[in-house]
Amino acid sequence: MWLSGFCLALLIVFLPETSSANILYRRARRLRKLTGNDKLISESELQGQEMTSNDIIMMSLVRPFTLSITEPIYLCLNMYIALIYGLLYVWFESFPIVFIGIYGFNLGLEGLAFLGILIGAFVVLPPFVYYLHKYIEPKFNESGELKPEWRLPPPFIGAFAIPICLFWFGWASRPGVHWIVPIIGSGWFSIGAFLLFNSVLNYLSDAYPEYAASVFAGNDFFRSCFGAGFPLFATAMYDYFGVAWAYSTMAFIYIAFIPIPFVLFKYGEAIRKKSKNARHDL
């Protein structure tokens, strides 16, 4: 909560508004106040005036689910991100089992074991920013638009980082192996999750710009369901399989999802152009 609060304050001060509809709305509001001319209205205000309560309900509550059912790209990526989210929460359930049960950490030291995840994020951030600046930024057109599929190459690496983490952490978590080894392995999850989340969410907003809010809402709902549901069976799974094979089982399930970014990079444009809701002009 402290970290999120700090980020929120930072973003309020330094993150510029990029929504053209919101920028025009604020400009129209300022002009009305300066000129006294109430006829100065932005397009988004006109659209809002024409919306009924039923339209708002459909947009807010129904559209995220209908898109999930009718859009194969959206459904596949929702399941992909949701699986990562679920694995993350199941994984967190094992930290007391590993570091308190196996390595004898107290509660304070067990909390410090999560630092490997933070360090992994610091490791992956500089090359990712360099990649965006060097290779992705030149691909934007004059209108500031990018072909959505160019968001997907980072997951080519991130997709393999997740199972590396799961196998590494699971089989290194034993009394005969130093506690630093599973902590080092945990950093791979940050690398994979960082690359996948950033790329997939940007891809969805680029592929469905008119429905970006609904797309993000549906994605958030899917992954939150997995994040809430997976820990319910985590303890039983670790007790039944043991730490090593529990992690291996999760890794094998995840491996089945690895081809998704590769397939979408190659065929995503053709699939988008057959969709009623996705963007066709890039």
MARTIRO-106194 format. One record per residue (C-alpha): residue number from 1; y, x, z. Coordinates in steps of 0.02 Angstrom, whole numbers, padded with zeros to 5 digits. Example, Ala and Ser with C-alpha at 12.3 -4.5 7.8 and 13.67 -1.06 7.14 Angstrom:
2
+-----+--------+--------+--------+
|  nr |      v |      u |      w |
+-----+--------+--------+--------+
|   1 | -00225 |  00615 |  00390 |
|   2 | -00053 |  00684 |  00357 |
+-----+--------+--------+--------+
//
This chain:
282
+-----+--------+--------+--------+
|  nr |      v |      u |      w |
+-----+--------+--------+--------+
|   1 |  00000 |  00000 |  00000 |
|   2 |  00119 |  00144 |  00040 |
|   3 |  00084 |  00225 | -00128 |
|   4 |  00105 |  00061 | -00222 |
|   5 |  00266 |  00024 | -00129 |
|   6 |  00335 |  00195 | -00173 |
|   7 |  00288 |  00172 | -00356 |
|   8 |  00367 | -00001 | -00359 |
|   9 |  00533 |  00066 | -00293 |
|  10 |  00526 |  00210 | -00417 |
|  11 |  00492 |  00094 | -00564 |
|  12 |  00630 | -00029 | -00516 |
|  13 |  00756 |  00113 | -00521 |
|  14 |  00696 |  00218 | -00669 |
|  15 |  00587 |  00110 | -00783 |
|  16 |  00694 |  00034 | -00923 |
|  17 |  00666 | -00143 | -00988 |
|  18 |  00573 | -00137 | -01154 |
|  19 |  00540 | -00321 | -01188 |
|  20 |  00653 | -00371 | -01334 |
|  21 |  00648 | -00554 | -01279 |
|  22 |  00707 | -00509 | -01104 |
|  23 |  00842 | -00390 | -01168 |
|  24 |  00912 | -00525 | -01284 |
|  25 |  00904 | -00654 | -01145 |
|  26 |  01007 | -00543 | -01029 |
|  27 |  01130 | -00504 | -01168 |
|  28 |  01154 | -00689 | -01207 |
|  29 |  01179 | -00726 | -01022 |
|  30 |  01312 | -00590 | -01008 |
|  31 |  01402 | -00652 | -01165 |
|  32 |  01403 | -00832 | -01101 |
|  33 |  01481 | -00772 | -00940 |
|  34 |  01611 | -00665 | -01029 |
|  35 |  01660 | -00790 | -01164 |
|  36 |  01625 | -00956 | -01081 |
|  37 |  01531 | -01008 | -01239 |
|  38 |  01374 | -01101 | -01184 |
|  39 |  01311 | -01108 | -01363 |
|  40 |  01261 | -00924 | -01356 |
|  41 |  01074 | -00942 | -01324 |
|  42 |  00933 | -00819 | -01357 |
|  43 |  00775 | -00864 | -01452 |
|  44 |  00667 | -00848 | -01297 |
|  45 |  00778 | -00974 | -01205 |
|  46 |  00760 | -01097 | -01348 |
|  47 |  00572 | -01077 | -01344 |
|  48 |  00571 | -01101 | -01156 |
|  49 |  00671 | -01262 | -01171 |
|  50 |  00544 | -01332 | -01294 |
|  51 |  00393 | -01292 | -01184 |
|  52 |  00314 | -01435 | -01089 |
|  53 |  00220 | -01423 | -00925 |
|  54 |  00058 | -01436 | -01022 |
|  55 |  00111 | -01289 | -01132 |
|  56 |  00146 | -01183 | -00978 |
|  57 | -00022 | -01226 | -00901 |
|  58 | -00113 | -01187 | -01063 |
|  59 | -00022 | -01021 | -01081 |
|  60 | -00043 | -00967 | -00900 |
|  61 | -00215 | -01030 | -00852 |
|  62 | -00314 | -01076 | -01007 |
|  63 | -00267 | -00949 | -01141 |
|  64 | -00336 | -00795 | -01050 |
|  65 | -00508 | -00877 | -01046 |
|  66 | -00504 | -00946 | -01223 |
|  67 | -00458 | -00774 | -01290 |
|  68 | -00606 | -00700 | -01197 |
|  69 | -00723 | -00824 | -01281 |
|  70 | -00651 | -00817 | -01457 |
|  71 | -00602 | -00633 | -01473 |
|  72 | -00750 | -00511 | -01482 |
|  73 | -00638 | -00357 | -01464 |
|  74 | -00557 | -00429 | -01309 |
|  75 | -00722 | -00483 | -01232 |
|  76 | -00805 | -00314 | -01260 |
|  77 | -00659 | -00217 | -01186 |
|  78 | -00645 | -00336 | -01039 |
|  79 | -00828 | -00309 | -00998 |
|  80 | -00806 | -00121 | -01020 |
|  81 | -00658 | -00107 | -00903 |
|  82 | -00735 | -00230 | -00781 |
|  83 | -00893 | -00125 | -00771 |
|  84 | -00792 |  00031 | -00731 |
|  85 | -00697 | -00065 | -00597 |
|  86 | -00859 | -00131 | -00522 |
|  87 | -00938 |  00042 | -00522 |
|  88 | -00783 |  00111 | -00437 |
|  89 | -00799 | -00011 | -00292 |
|  90 | -00986 |  00013 | -00276 |
|  91 | -00956 |  00199 | -00276 |
|  92 | -00828 |  00187 | -00137 |
|  93 | -00959 |  00096 | -00031 |
|  94 | -01067 |  00252 | -00036 |
|  95 | -00937 |  00373 |  00034 |
|  96 | -00979 |  00333 |  00217 |
|  97 | -01165 |  00343 |  00175 |
|  98 | -01145 |  00514 |  00095 |
|  99 | -01012 |  00601 |  00197 |
| 100 | -01044 |  00523 |  00367 |
| 101 | -01231 |  00492 |  00353 |
| 102 | -01281 |  00650 |  00258 |
| 103 | -01145 |  00778 |  00295 |
| 104 | -01095 |  00719 |  00470 |
| 105 | -00909 |  00694 |  00436 |
| 106 | -00806 |  00594 |  00559 |
| 107 | -00698 |  00449 |  00495 |
| 108 | -00546 |  00559 |  00469 |
| 109 | -00638 |  00690 |  00368 |
| 110 | -00728 |  00555 |  00270 |
| 111 | -00559 |  00490 |  00213 |
| 112 | -00513 |  00664 |  00151 |
| 113 | -00667 |  00663 |  00038 |
| 114 | -00570 |  00548 | -00078 |
| 115 | -00452 |  00692 | -00121 |
| 116 | -00571 |  00744 | -00260 |
| 117 | -00523 |  00584 | -00352 |
| 118 | -00338 |  00626 | -00333 |
| 119 | -00362 |  00803 | -00396 |
| 120 | -00458 |  00737 | -00546 |
| 121 | -00308 |  00628 | -00590 |
| 122 | -00191 |  00778 | -00578 |
| 123 | -00307 |  00878 | -00691 |
| 124 | -00316 |  00748 | -00829 |
| 125 | -00133 |  00695 | -00829 |
| 126 | -00051 |  00849 | -00913 |
| 127 | -00171 |  00859 | -01063 |
| 128 | -00159 |  00670 | -01086 |
| 129 |  00031 |  00674 | -01089 |
| 130 |  00024 |  00823 | -01210 |
| 131 | -00095 |  00726 | -01322 |
| 132 |  00020 |  00575 | -01326 |
| 133 |  00172 |  00682 | -01366 |
| 134 |  00088 |  00795 | -01494 |
| 135 | -00031 |  00680 | -01586 |
| 136 |  00010 |  00498 | -01549 |
| 137 |  00200 |  00493 | -01550 |
| 138 |  00213 |  00557 | -01731 |
| 139 |  00101 |  00413 | -01787 |
| 140 |  00227 |  00279 | -01736 |
| 141 |  00317 |  00201 | -01884 |
| 142 |  00505 |  00176 | -01900 |
| 143 |  00493 |  00011 | -01805 |
| 144 |  00411 |  00096 | -01657 |
| 145 |  00241 |  00023 | -01696 |
| 146 |  00071 |  00107 | -01693 |
| 147 | -00095 |  00059 | -01770 |
| 148 | -00191 |  00000 | -01615 |
| 149 | -00349 |  00100 | -01655 |
| 150 | -00255 |  00263 | -01628 |
| 151 | -00255 |  00222 | -01442 |
| 152 | -00444 |  00243 | -01435 |
| 153 | -00483 |  00430 | -01458 |
| 154 | -00455 |  00475 | -01272 |
| 155 | -00600 |  00361 | -01219 |
| 156 | -00713 |  00468 | -01329 |
| 157 | -00700 |  00594 | -01186 |
| 158 | -00676 |  00472 | -01044 |
| 159 | -00832 |  00374 | -01091 |
| 160 | -00941 |  00526 | -01051 |
| 161 | -00846 |  00577 | -00894 |
| 162 | -00902 |  00423 | -00797 |
| 163 | -01092 |  00452 | -00812 |
| 164 | -01064 |  00639 | -00780 |
| 165 | -00982 |  00591 | -00616 |
| 166 | -01119 |  00468 | -00568 |
| 167 | -01262 |  00587 | -00603 |
| 168 | -01171 |  00734 | -00523 |
| 169 | -01118 |  00642 | -00366 |
| 170 | -01285 |  00554 | -00343 |
| 171 | -01399 |  00705 | -00359 |
| 172 | -01282 |  00826 | -00268 |
| 173 | -01269 |  00714 | -00114 |
| 174 | -01408 |  00790 | -00008 |
| 175 | -01413 |  00901 |  00147 |
| 176 | -01462 |  01058 |  00050 |
| 177 | -01306 |  01050 | -00060 |
| 178 | -01132 |  01094 |  00006 |
| 179 | -01017 |  00944 |  00030 |
| 180 | -00888 |  01015 | -00091 |
| 181 | -01008 |  00990 | -00238 |
| 182 | -01008 |  00798 | -00236 |
| 183 | -00820 |  00800 | -00204 |
| 184 | -00796 |  00906 | -00361 |
| 185 | -00907 |  00785 | -00455 |
| 186 | -00801 |  00638 | -00398 |
| 187 | -00654 |  00707 | -00497 |
| 188 | -00745 |  00664 | -00659 |
| 189 | -00726 |  00479 | -00619 |
| 190 | -00536 |  00498 | -00615 |
| 191 | -00540 |  00583 | -00784 |
| 192 | -00645 |  00446 | -00861 |
| 193 | -00558 |  00298 | -00780 |
| 194 | -00384 |  00368 | -00817 |
| 195 | -00419 |  00395 | -01002 |
| 196 | -00509 |  00229 | -01023 |
| 197 | -00387 |  00118 | -00929 |
| 198 | -00231 |  00191 | -01010 |
| 199 | -00304 |  00185 | -01184 |
| 200 | -00389 |  00015 | -01175 |
| 201 | -00242 | -00077 | -01097 |
| 202 | -00122 | -00002 | -01224 |
| 203 | -00243 | -00046 | -01363 |
| 204 | -00252 | -00228 | -01306 |
| 205 | -00063 | -00246 | -01297 |
| 206 | -00044 | -00168 | -01471 |
| 207 | -00183 | -00276 | -01546 |
| 208 | -00122 | -00439 | -01466 |
| 209 |  00066 | -00417 | -01444 |
| 210 |  00105 | -00604 | -01446 |
| 211 | -00019 | -00638 | -01308 |
| 212 | -00002 | -00478 | -01207 |
| 213 |  00029 | -00567 | -01041 |
| 214 | -00124 | -00678 | -01064 |
| 215 | -00228 | -00529 | -01120 |
| 216 | -00182 | -00429 | -00965 |
| 217 | -00210 | -00580 | -00852 |
| 218 | -00384 | -00609 | -00921 |
| 219 | -00427 | -00425 | -00909 |
| 220 | -00365 | -00419 | -00729 |
| 221 | -00469 | -00572 | -00686 |
| 222 | -00627 | -00499 | -00762 |
| 223 | -00615 | -00331 | -00677 |
| 224 | -00563 | -00407 | -00510 |
| 225 | -00719 | -00518 | -00514 |
| 226 | -00828 | -00365 | -00542 |
| 227 | -00733 | -00266 | -00409 |
| 228 | -00761 | -00407 | -00284 |
| 229 | -00942 | -00442 | -00330 |
| 230 | -01020 | -00271 | -00349 |
| 231 | -00995 | -00212 | -00168 |
| 232 | -01095 | -00363 | -00108 |
| 233 | -01257 | -00282 | -00165 |
| 234 | -01204 | -00100 | -00144 |
| 235 | -01279 | -00068 |  00028 |
| 236 | -01444 | -00150 | -00018 |
| 237 | -01451 | -00048 | -00179 |
| 238 | -01424 |  00117 | -00087 |
| 239 | -01553 |  00070 |  00044 |
| 240 | -01683 |  00023 | -00088 |
| 241 | -01657 |  00159 | -00219 |
| 242 | -01580 |  00298 | -00117 |
| 243 | -01414 |  00378 | -00163 |
| 244 | -01477 |  00481 | -00310 |
| 245 | -01571 |  00344 | -00402 |
| 246 | -01440 |  00212 | -00361 |
| 247 | -01311 |  00319 | -00449 |
| 248 | -01430 |  00355 | -00592 |
| 249 | -01460 |  00169 | -00615 |
| 250 | -01273 |  00137 | -00626 |
| 251 | -01253 |  00282 | -00748 |
| 252 | -01391 |  00215 | -00862 |
| 253 | -01308 |  00043 | -00865 |
| 254 | -01141 |  00122 | -00907 |
| 255 | -01215 |  00229 | -01047 |
| 256 | -01255 |  00069 | -01142 |
| 257 | -01067 |  00036 | -01153 |
| 258 | -01018 |  00209 | -01217 |
| 259 | -01022 |  00162 | -01404 |
| 260 | -00888 |  00027 | -01385 |
| 261 | -00731 |  00136 | -01412 |
| 262 | -00817 |  00229 | -01556 |
| 263 | -00863 |  00065 | -01642 |
| 264 | -00690 | -00009 | -01619 |
| 265 | -00606 |  00148 | -01684 |
| 266 | -00707 |  00135 | -01844 |
| 267 | -00717 | -00054 | -01869 |
| 268 | -00579 | -00120 | -01756 |
| 269 | -00452 | -00143 | -01895 |
| 270 | -00572 | -00247 | -01999 |
| 271 | -00617 | -00354 | -01848 |
| 272 | -00433 | -00378 | -01803 |
| 273 | -00389 | -00439 | -01977 |
| 274 | -00521 | -00576 | -01964 |
| 275 | -00451 | -00635 | -01798 |
| 276 | -00329 | -00781 | -01781 |
| 277 | -00240 | -00703 | -01632 |
| 278 | -00240 | -00515 | -01663 |
| 279 | -00111 | -00419 | -01761 |
| 280 | -00143 | -00400 | -01948 |
| 281 |  00006 | -00301 | -02013 |
| 282 | -00044 | -00127 | -01951 |
+-----+--------+--------+--------+
//
